[in-house]
Amino acid sequence: MIDKNSIFSDIYLKLSLHDRKSILLMGETPFFEPENKKKLTSFIHPDDRKAFSDELEAALDKAEPFFRLSDFKLRDRKGDTKHVSIRGRLGDGYCELFFNDVSAYYRKMESHNDLINRYEQLLLTLKEAVWEWDLTDDSVVYSDRWYEMLALSANEIEDTFEFWKKLVHPDDLEKTIKALNDHISGKTDIYECTYRMKRSDGTWIWVRDRGKKQLDNHGSARRMIGSHRDITGEKSVRENLEKMIITDELTSLFNRRHYDARIRDEILRAERYGSKLSILMIDIDLFKQINDTYGHRAGDIALKELAKTIKGKIRNTDSAYRTGGEEFVVIAPLTDENSAMKAAERLRKAVSEIRVDTGFGSFSFTISLGITTHTKGDTYSSLNERADVALYLSKESGRNCATQKLP
């Protein structure tokens, strides 16, 4: 039976006889005289001495021939601190401990942890919410920022991929799953997708989701690591800017820039599918006289009233544009020549009933319209030229009427 009370005075001498590497590790010479004996615990870092003593006593109580202790810090005779792993062997009346210097590993881990801390600080600065998905069991773990972003607590969620899917907007789920599968299967180098997620209060936020799969030694994807970023504010600003670019400031209708892009798209669609497409070109009659008589403010009111009337009379599938000073256009997809003329007449009649109050009198105004319908082979230029000619004919016919010109 080993005397635990003497183990700490004798064990170091044992080590000097059996494990010169451990002695060198502690900064001692391989051999030393009995008067230089020191208790082993004197080499253990003060912060670790109690834990070391407790673990060693527990190992001696178990009396197993081989054991391993935790890693501890040692101080050599120069006062330098080293991390060591400790293995032990019990014999008949003696105990041997074998030390292995693992300081390099701990330095690497400290460097790694420092890098992680800096990365986490960077993510906090960028407001990134980190997630990790284990592909082997479909479990998912999230960072604190993720819970904060969705106003959720840990006990409100399930750490599963299926639960995450429940948070994705139904209209966005299919494209998101496809983007994930494309990356996992190797079709894309990086997973990236923008979609809506549901917060605990029921509101939806836009997130940009990015991630990358982690491969095992056999090249198989075992997990994915990525981050969510709340881009609701950014998306709102971007959408507002995009809207400003394509919107007429005075009337809030689409502008000429958007008309040019949209009509080209509609012509391509009509050519491809053989569907009908009509446009209504509109111009306020004698608009210069309105400005000269009632002032430009009254002219602006007339423009806004016309825009409001157009929006109120067209279908949801149609779109309205202010393309010039007093010039407007309506694009009417899936509309043949007869339906286009009926729509033009309804609009003309509605506008003739508008009264503009200037504060010192009121006035009414009329519009002239030119209508044409797409036929096979039409281009942007040919379609617009026909509508323009039709509008000119309406003006020549006395205004306040609609004229149709076909190829």
CORTAGI-V347202 format. One record per residue. N is the residue number from 1. PSI is psi in whole degrees, -180 to 180 (NA if undefined). Layout:
N_PSI ; N_PSI
This chain:
1_134 ; 2_136 ; 3_106 ; 4_-25 ; 5_-25 ; 6_-4 ; 7_-36 ; 8_-16 ; 9_-26 ; 10_-26 ; 11_-31 ; 12_-36 ; 13_-41 ; 14_-44 ; 15_-34 ; 16_-25 ; 17_-28 ; 18_-19 ; 19_80 ; 20_-30 ; 21_-41 ; 22_-38 ; 23_-44 ; 24_-37 ; 25_-37 ; 26_1 ; 27_13 ; 28_168 ; 29_156 ; 30_-33 ; 31_142 ; 32_156 ; 33_155 ; 34_-34 ; 35_-13 ; 36_9 ; 37_141 ; 38_150 ; 39_139 ; 40_-38 ; 41_-19 ; 42_-20 ; 43_-15 ; 44_138 ; 45_138 ; 46_-35 ; 47_-23 ; 48_-4 ; 49_-47 ; 50_-46 ; 51_-40 ; 52_-47 ; 53_-43 ; 54_-43 ; 55_-41 ; 56_-41 ; 57_-40 ; 58_-39 ; 59_-39 ; 60_-37 ; 61_-38 ; 62_-26 ; 63_34 ; 64_143 ; 65_-32 ; 66_140 ; 67_167 ; 68_136 ; 69_172 ; 70_169 ; 71_138 ; 72_167 ; 73_135 ; 74_154 ; 75_123 ; 76_-178 ; 77_-20 ; 78_-6 ; 79_2 ; 80_144 ; 81_135 ; 82_146 ; 83_135 ; 84_146 ; 85_147 ; 86_125 ; 87_150 ; 88_156 ; 89_129 ; 90_133 ; 91_-165 ; 92_94 ; 93_10 ; 94_164 ; 95_134 ; 96_136 ; 97_137 ; 98_126 ; 99_140 ; 100_125 ; 101_114 ; 102_25 ; 103_-38 ; 104_-40 ; 105_-44 ; 106_-35 ; 107_-40 ; 108_-42 ; 109_-40 ; 110_-41 ; 111_-41 ; 112_-45 ; 113_-37 ; 114_-41 ; 115_-42 ; 116_-44 ; 117_-42 ; 118_-38 ; 119_-41 ; 120_-39 ; 121_-39 ; 122_-43 ; 123_-38 ; 124_-41 ; 125_-41 ; 126_-3 ; 127_40 ; 128_137 ; 129_117 ; 130_142 ; 131_155 ; 132_126 ; 133_119 ; 134_111 ; 135_-15 ; 136_-31 ; 137_7 ; 138_18 ; 139_150 ; 140_136 ; 141_150 ; 142_155 ; 143_167 ; 144_-36 ; 145_-33 ; 146_-46 ; 147_-41 ; 148_-41 ; 149_-39 ; 150_6 ; 151_43 ; 152_156 ; 153_162 ; 154_-33 ; 155_-1 ; 156_-5 ; 157_164 ; 158_135 ; 159_56 ; 160_157 ; 161_-35 ; 162_-38 ; 163_-41 ; 164_-40 ; 165_-32 ; 166_-23 ; 167_-17 ; 168_139 ; 169_134 ; 170_-35 ; 171_-17 ; 172_-10 ; 173_-44 ; 174_-47 ; 175_-32 ; 176_-46 ; 177_-40 ; 178_-43 ; 179_-39 ; 180_-48 ; 181_-37 ; 182_-39 ; 183_-45 ; 184_-36 ; 185_-6 ; 186_6 ; 187_-27 ; 188_149 ; 189_-33 ; 190_140 ; 191_130 ; 192_133 ; 193_148 ; 194_128 ; 195_177 ; 196_142 ; 197_150 ; 198_128 ; 199_169 ; 200_-25 ; 201_5 ; 202_-7 ; 203_161 ; 204_138 ; 205_153 ; 206_132 ; 207_146 ; 208_120 ; 209_126 ; 210_146 ; 211_172 ; 212_139 ; 213_151 ; 214_128 ; 215_150 ; 216_-173 ; 217_-18 ; 218_3 ; 219_11 ; 220_143 ; 221_121 ; 222_-28 ; 223_164 ; 224_141 ; 225_135 ; 226_-166 ; 227_149 ; 228_143 ; 229_128 ; 230_111 ; 231_21 ; 232_-48 ; 233_-45 ; 234_-42 ; 235_-39 ; 236_-44 ; 237_-44 ; 238_-44 ; 239_-38 ; 240_-40 ; 241_-43 ; 242_-38 ; 243_-40 ; 244_-37 ; 245_-32 ; 246_9 ; 247_138 ; 248_125 ; 249_-39 ; 250_-48 ; 251_-13 ; 252_10 ; 253_168 ; 254_155 ; 255_-175 ; 256_-38 ; 257_-47 ; 258_-35 ; 259_-46 ; 260_-39 ; 261_-43 ; 262_-42 ; 263_-34 ; 264_-42 ; 265_-42 ; 266_-36 ; 267_-44 ; 268_-41 ; 269_-43 ; 270_-39 ; 271_-42 ; 272_-44 ; 273_-4 ; 274_24 ; 275_161 ; 276_151 ; 277_127 ; 278_154 ; 279_145 ; 280_114 ; 281_129 ; 282_141 ; 283_134 ; 284_131 ; 285_136 ; 286_43 ; 287_-34 ; 288_-36 ; 289_-36 ; 290_-47 ; 291_-42 ; 292_-34 ; 293_-45 ; 294_-8 ; 295_162 ; 296_-28 ; 297_-42 ; 298_-38 ; 299_-40 ; 300_-39 ; 301_-42 ; 302_-42 ; 303_-43 ; 304_-37 ; 305_-39 ; 306_-44 ; 307_-43 ; 308_-40 ; 309_-42 ; 310_-48 ; 311_-33 ; 312_-18 ; 313_-19 ; 314_165 ; 315_167 ; 316_-28 ; 317_-13 ; 318_166 ; 319_145 ; 320_147 ; 321_142 ; 322_113 ; 323_-9 ; 324_-164 ; 325_-68 ; 326_21 ; 327_135 ; 328_157 ; 329_142 ; 330_127 ; 331_125 ; 332_90 ; 333_157 ; 334_38 ; 335_121 ; 336_-180 ; 337_-38 ; 338_-45 ; 339_-36 ; 340_-42 ; 341_-39 ; 342_-41 ; 343_-40 ; 344_-41 ; 345_-40 ; 346_-42 ; 347_-44 ; 348_-44 ; 349_-42 ; 350_-40 ; 351_-36 ; 352_-17 ; 353_-2 ; 354_137 ; 355_128 ; 356_121 ; 357_121 ; 358_-7 ; 359_-24 ; 360_35 ; 361_165 ; 362_162 ; 363_163 ; 364_168 ; 365_166 ; 366_170 ; 367_155 ; 368_147 ; 369_144 ; 370_127 ; 371_140 ; 372_161 ; 373_139 ; 374_139 ; 375_163 ; 376_129 ; 377_-6 ; 378_148 ; 379_176 ; 380_-47 ; 381_-47 ; 382_-39 ; 383_-46 ; 384_-36 ; 385_-41 ; 386_-42 ; 387_-37 ; 388_-41 ; 389_-42 ; 390_-40 ; 391_-41 ; 392_-41 ; 393_-35 ; 394_-41 ; 395_-43 ; 396_-23 ; 397_6 ; 398_5 ; 399_178 ; 400_46 ; 401_170 ; 402_133 ; 403_140 ; 404_137 ; 405_123 ; 406_162 ; 407_NA
